[in-house]
């Protein structure tokens, strides 16, 4: 059997240890501040723990957080998902 391929980038080792954990239930605090409660999916910044909506959502708050903060790596904040995305390298890590 082949071992799992581990994808990473130079930004993952720079993340806080332990990494933030998505809250349950998670919500986009930026949408909530606008009085909205509907978004497609949630993402969480692995530097500061900020939870925001994905690019399939009308406001794209997760991407806005990256451009505002320059925090490179986020992960899915959806139950049962743990994938990570590096904005700087534009790839799964």
N, C-alpha and C positions, 0 to 999 in steps of 0.2 A: 504494500500500500504506500502511496506517495504521501509525504508530509504536507501539511497545509502551507501554502505560500503566504508569507507575511509581507504585506505592503506597508511601507512607512515612508517618511520623508524627514528631512533635517529638522523640521519644526516639532515633530512629536516628542523627541527627547527633551525639548525645552518647556513642555507643559507642566503645570503643577502636579505634584504627587502627594496625595491621591488626587485624581481628576475629579471635577465636580460631577455629581450624579443628578440626572433630571428629576425634578420634583414630581410628585403624583398628587393630584392631577396637575399636569403642566398646562400652561396657557401663555399666549403671547402678551407680555406686559405692555408692549408698545401699542398693540391693537386695543387692549383693554383701556389704556389711557385715552384712546380715540373714541371710546364707547362702542367698540366693535367686539363681537365674540365669535366670529366665523372666520376660519382660516383653513387652508388645505392640510398642511403638516407643520410640525414644530421641529426646530433645531436648537441646539444648546452650544454656546461657546465653551470650549474646553479650557480657556484661560481664566475667565471670570464667572462662568455659570449662567450668563444671560440667556434666557429662552426667548426665541422669536420665531415668527412665521417664515415659511420657505418661499422660494421664488415662484411657486405655483399659486401663492396667495396674492391678493391684490396689492398689498403694501410692501412685500419682500423685505421684512424687517431684519431677517438674519443677515442678508447681504448688506443692508444698510449698516448693521452693527459692525461688520468687518471693515467697511470703508471708514466708519467713524473711529473705530478703536485700533485697527490694524492687528487684531488678534487673528492668527492664521487658521486655526483648526476648530471645526465644529463637528458635532455628532448629531445623529437623529435623536430627538426627544420623544419619539413615538414608542409606546409599549412594545417590547419584544424586538426592537431594532437597536443595533449598536454600531452601525457603520460610521465612519468619520470622513470628512472632506477637508482638504487643505485648499483654502482660497488662493494662497500665493502660488502653489504648484498646480492648481486646477486639476486635482485628481483625488481619488479615494486613497485613504491611508490607513 
